[in-house]
């Protein structure tokens, strides 16, 4: 399940990375000219149609001026100039993109009380730095996506930014929580969401799973009321690692194990029945084959008088063989009437 959530996050963010890579390639090859405002605008509007999880695409020129193409909550496209002056996050984003010359993840930011994650990269035209292309990923959309793919009863999927900020969680789907999100505080803390298990995440006991484990298991509480929190640290989305994971009541895990053991027991029972049936069938096949072998030995020594007719069989191929063998023996006995055995 942790792997499913991990892959779900990857599937959700991959279109944004692909979009940035596509823009960089188009500009580098000269198929998209950064000085052509209409062409750049059309390209960004088209990119939004192909990736509903992307809330907006911004092109910022080296001086920081640019136009943002965003998606309204009702799905309509919004076109507006980039903020002037730029927020500190975007200024840092431009500097980092220009310095690394690659696709980079930025830091979370908020727009219209909606948390977003940025990804972007520098554009180079004719070998010269031409600006930065960036995309904003909806973290509310990520929360909805993970909620949809986590169908086990009692299980909650989430993504943390570091160890104390919430990137994705079902609580982000509630309008009341969005009022807490501001440009200066784009992500909620663990104590601010309506999830007592996540509030107890920092203090939960970490279980020793060995050095080769691919995830971390924490136990909150004890006995039959304990909750299990399973997370995996992912370093692919920027300088701050993400924690993807799920939490589930231990009683639900027990039910799953009982179902698993029940399925194993049924499978073993069916295997035993299958082996018994195979042995019975093998015995029924072996008996007439053995009789044919004995009779064939008598034919080889021409002891035709000792050969009893082979009985019919319910297996068609063996029955055909018995009939053919009996006809052969009858023919040999008639042959023996006229030709001495010696």
SEFI-319761 format. One record per atom (N, C-alpha, C): x, y, z. Coordinates in steps of 0.1 Angstrom, whole numbers, plus 5000, padded with zeros to 4 digits. Example, Ala and Ser with C-alpha at 12.3 -4.5 7.8 and 13.67 -1.06 7.14 Angstrom:
2
513249435078 512349555078 513249675078 512849785071 513749895071 512950005079 
This chain:
342
500849885000 500050005000 500950135000 502050125007 502950245007 503450264993 503850154987 504350164973 503350214964 502050174966 500950224957 500850384959 500850424971 500850574974 502050644968 503250584969 504450644964 504350654949 503850544942 503650554927 502550644923 501550654932 500450754929 500950894929 501850924939 502451064939 503251084927 504050984923 504851004911 504051024898 502950944897 502050954885 501451094885 501151154897 500551284897 501451394893 502751384897 503651494895 504351484882 504451364876 505151344864 504751434852 503451454850 503051544839 503651684840 503751744852 504351874854 505851874850 506551774854 507951764850 508051744835 507151664829 507251644814 506851774807 505951854813 505651984806 506852084806 507452094817 508652174818 509752134808 509952004808 510951944799 510551974784 509251964781 508851994767 509052134764 508752234772 508952374770 510452394767 511352344776 512752364774 513252314761 512752194757 513152134744 512652224733 511452264733 510852344722 511652474720 512052544731 512752674730 514152644726 514852544731 516152504727 516352474712 515252404707 515352374693 514852484684 514352594689 513952704681 512452694676 511752594681 510352574676 509452664684 509852724695 509152814704 510052934707 509553054703 510353174705 509853254717 510753274727 510353344739 509953484737 510453554726 510053684723 508653704717 508053584713 506753584707 505753554718 505153664723 504253654734 503053564731 502453584719 501253514715 501553364714 502753324709 503053184708 503253124721 503953194730 504253144744 502853134751 501953224749 500653214756 499853104752 499853084738 499052964733 499652834738 500952824738 501552704743 501252674757 501252774766 500852754780 499452714782 498552774774 497152744775 496852604771 497552554761 497352424756 497952324766 498952354773 499552264783 498652244795 497852344799 496852334810 495752234806 495352234794 494352144789 494751994791 496051964789 496551834789 496751774803 496851864813 497251814827 496351894837 495251834841 494351894850 494851924864 495951844868 496551874881 497351994882 497752054870 498552174870 497552294871 497852374881 496952494884 497352614876 498552624872 499052734864 500452724859 500752794848 502052794842 502452944840 503652974845 504153114844 505453114836 505653214828 506953234821 507453364826 508653364832 509253484838 510453514830 510553634825 511753684818 512853704828 514053724823 515253744832 515053854842 514353964838 514054074847 512954044857 512253934856 511253894865 509853924861 509653984849 508354014844 507853894836 506553884836 505953764829 504453764831 503853664824 502453644825 502153504830 501153494839 500753364844 499453324837 499453194833 498153134828 497753034838 496653064845 496152984856 494752924853 494452834862 493152764860 492252804872 491052854869 490052894879 489452764885 488852774897 488152654903 487152594894 486452684886 485452634877 485952574864 487352574862 487952524850 488252624840 487852744841 488152854831 489552894832 490152944821 491552984821 491653134825 492653164833 492853304838 494253344833 494253464827 495553514822 495853654829 496953664836 497253784843 498753804844 499153924846 500653954848 501153884861 502353844861 502953794873 503053904883 503053864896 503153964907 504354054906 504154174909 505254274909 505154354922 506154344931 507354264929 507054114931 507954034927 507753884928 507853844943 507153744947 507253694961 508653634962 509153644974 510553594976 510753444971 509753364972 509853224968 510253224953 509553304945 509753304930 511053364927 511553464934 512853524931 513953414934 513753344945 514753234948 514653124937 513453104933 513152994922 513953034909 513853164905 514553204893 516053184894 516553234906 517953224908 518453074908 517752994914 518152844915 518052784901 516952814894 516852754880 517952804871 518352924872 519352974863 520752914867 520952894880 522252844885 522352694881 521352624882 521452474880 521252434866 520652514858 520352484844 519652354842 518852314851 518052184850 516652214856 515852104856 514552114861 514652104877 513952194884 514052194898 512652204904 512552144916 511452164925 511652284933 510552374934 510652484943 510052454957 509652554964 509052544977 507552564975 506752504984 505252524984 504952674986 503852714979 503352854981 501852844980 501152954984 499752954984 499253064975 498053034968 497453134959 495953114960 495253224964 493853214966 493453104976 494253094987 494053004998 494152854993 494852834983 495052704978 496552674978 497052564984 498452534984 498952474971 500052514967 500652464954 502052434956 502552344947 503952304947 504552344933 505652404933 506252454921 507352364915 507352364902 508452294895 508752384882 510052394879 510352474867 511852454863 512152534853 513552524848 513852644839 515152664837 515552774829 515352744814 515052854807 514952844792 516152914786 516752844776 517952894769 517652904754 517653024749 517353044735 518653094728 519053024717 520253064710 521453074719 521452984730 522552974739 522553084750 521553164750 521353274760 520253244770 520453284782 519353264792 518153354788 516953294787 515853364782 514653374792 514853314804 513853324814 513653184821 512553184828 512253064835 510753024833 510552894830 509152844829 508852764842 507752784848 507352724860 505952674860 505652574867 504252524868 503952504883 502652524886 502152504900 501252384900 501552284909 500752164911 499852184922 498552154920 497552164931 497752054941 497952094954 498151994964 496751944969 495752034967 494351984970 493951874960 494351884947 494151784938 494951654941 496151674946 496951554951 496251484962 495651564971 494951504983 493751424978 492951474968 491851404962 492251284955 493351294948 493851174940 494251064949 494951084960 495350984969 494150924977 493251014980 492050964987 491250864978 491250894965 490550804955 491150674954 492550664954 493150534951 493350454964 493050514976 493150444988 491750394992 491450274989 490050224991 489950135003 490950095010 490850015022 490150085033 489150015039 488450085050 489250115062 489150235067 489950285079 491350325076 491750325063 493050365059 493050505054 494050585058 494250725054 495650745047 495650795035 496950825029 497250965030 498550995030 499051135032 500451155026 500851285025 502151315021 502651435030 503751415036 504351525045 505551595038 505651715041 506751795036 507751805047 508851725047 509651705058 508951615068 509051645081 508351565091 507251635098 506951765095 505951835103 504951915095 505051915081 504151995073 503351895064 502051935062 501251845054 501151895040 501551805030 501451835016 500051785011 499651665015 498451605010 497851525021 496451545023 495751475033 494251505030 493351405034 491951435031 491451555037 492051605048 491551735055 491651855045 492651845036 492751965027 491651975017 490751875017 489551875008 488451955015 488551985027 487452055035 487752205033 486752285029 486852425027 487352495040 486952455051 487252525064 488752525066 489452425062 490952425064 491652525055 491052555043 491752635034 491852785039 490852815048 490952955053 492152975062 492852865066 494052875075 495252895066 495152875053 496252885044 496453025039 497653075041 497953215037 499253215028 499553325021 500853325014 502053305022 502053345035 503153325044 503153185051 502053115050 501952985056 501152895046 501852845036 501052765025 500752625030 501452575040 501152435044 500752435059 499852345062 499352325075 500352235083 500352265096 501152175104 500352045109 501051945114 500351825118 499251855129 499551955137 498551975148 497352055143 497352105130 496252185125 495252105117 495451985115 494451905107 493651815116 492451775112 491551695120 491951555119 493051515124 493551375124 494351345136 493851295147 494651265159 495851175157 495751085147 496850995144 498051085139 497751175130 498851255124 499351355134 498551395143 499051485154 500051415163 499851285164 500751205173 501851145166 502051175153 503151115145 504451145150 504851265155 506251295159 506551215172 505551175180 505751105193 505550955192 505150915180 504850765179 506050685180 505950565185 507150475187 507550415173 508850425170 509350375158 509750235160 509250135152 509549995153 510849965145 511549875150 512849825144 512449725134 512549755121 512249665110 513549615103 514649655108 515949605102 516449715092 517649705088 518349805079 517849785065 517349675061 516949655047 515449695044 514749745054 513349785052 513249905043 512249905034 512050025025 511050125030 510550105042 509650205048 509850205063 509250305070 509350315084 507950295090 507950215101 506750185108 506750245122 505650325125 505450385138 504150335144 504250315157 503050265164 502550375174 501350405173 500750505182 499750445190 499950445204 499050375213 499450235215 498650155222 498950015225 497749925224 497949795225 496949705225 496149705212 494849665213 494049655201 493549795196 493849905203 493450035198 494650105192 495750045190 496950115184 496650145169 497350245165 497350285151 498750265145 498850215133 500150195126 500250305115 501450365115 501750475106 502950425097 502750405085 503750355076 504150465066 505450495066 505850605057 507150565049 507350635038 508650615030 509150755027 510450775029 511050905026 511450905011 511051015004 511351024990 512151154988 513251144982 514151264980 514151314966 513151274958 513151314943 512451444940 511851514951 511051634948 511651754955 512951774954 513451894960 514451874972 514851984978 515851974989 515151915001 513851945003 513151895015 512551755011 512851655018 512251525015 510851515018 510051445010 508651415012 508551285019 507451275027 507151145034 505751105028 505750995020 504550945016 504150825025 502850805028 502550695037 501050685039 500750595048 499350565052 499350545067 498150555073 498050505087 496650435088 496650335096 495550235097 495450185111 494250155116 494150095129 494749955129 495449915140 496049785140 494949675139 493749695144 492649595143 492349565128 492449675120 492149645105 493249555099 494449585104 495549495099 495349355103 494849335116 494549195120 493449135112 492449205108 491449155100 491949115086 492849195081 493449165068 494349035069 495049025080 495848905082 494948775083 493848795091 492948675092 492348635078 492048735070 491548705057 492648635048 493948685050 495048635043 495248485047 495248455060 495448325065 494348235061 493148285061 491948215056 492148175041 492548265033 492848245019 493948135017 494948145025 496048045025 495547905028 494647895039 494147775043 493247715032 492447795026 491547745014 492447705003 493447775000 494447734989 495047604992 495547585004 496247465008 495247345007 493947375011 492947265010 492747224996 492547324987 492347294973 493547224967 494747254972 495947194967 495947044971 495547014984 495546874988 494446794980 493246854978 492246794970 492746764956 493546864950 494046854937 495046734936 495946724946 496946624946 496246484947 495246474956 494546344957 493846304944 493246404938 492546374925 493546334915 494746404915 495846364905 496346224908 496446184920 496946054924 495945944919 494645974922 493545884918 493545864903 493645974896 493645974881 494845894876 496045924882 497245854878 497145704880 496445664891 496245514894 495345454883 494345524880 493345474870 494045464856 494945554854 495645554841 496745444841 497345424852 498545334853 498045184852 496845154857 496445014858 496244954844 495545024834 495444964821 496744964813 497545074816 498845074809 499744954814 499744924827 500444814832 499944674825 498644664824 498044544818 498544534803 498544644796 499044644782 500444604782 501244644791 502744614792 502944464794 502144404803 502244264806 501844184793 500744224787 500244154776 501244164764 501844284763 502844294752 504044204754 504444184767 505444094770 505143944765 503843914768 503443774763 503443764748 503143874741 503143874727 504543854722 505543924729 506943914725 507443774726 506943694736 507343554737 506443464730 505443514723 504343434716 503543344725 503443384738 502543314747 501143364745 500543334734 499243394730 498143344739 498243214743 497143154750 497043214764 498143274769 498043334783 497543474783 497243534771 496843674770 495343684772 494943754782 493443774784 493143904776 491943914771 491544044764 491544164774 492144274769 492244384778 490844454780 490544484792 489244544795 489044684789 487844724787 487644864782 487944964792 488145094788 488545194797 487645314795 487345394806 486645524804 487445634797 488745614797 489545714790 489645674776 489245764767 489045724753 490245674747 491445734749 492645694742 493045554747 492945524760 493245394765 492345284760 491045324759 490045234754 490345194739 490745304731 491045274717 492245184716 493245204725 494445124725 494144974729 493244964739 492844824743 492144754731 491244824725 490544754713 491444714702 492444804699 493344774688 494244654692 494644654705 495544544710 494844414709 493544414714 492744284714 492544234699 492344324690 492244284676 493544224671 494644284675 495944234671 496144094676 495844074689 496043934695 495143834689 493943874685 493043784678 493643734665 494143834658 494743804645 495943714646 496743734657 497943654659 497543504662 496443494670 495943364674 495543284661 494843354652 494443294640 495643254631 496643344632 497943314624 498643194630 498543174643 499143054650 498542924646 497242934641 496542814637 497242754625 497842834616 498442784604 499942784604 500542864613 502042864613 502442814627 503342704627 503742654640 504442764648 504242754661 504742864670 506342864669 507042754668 508442754667 508942824655 
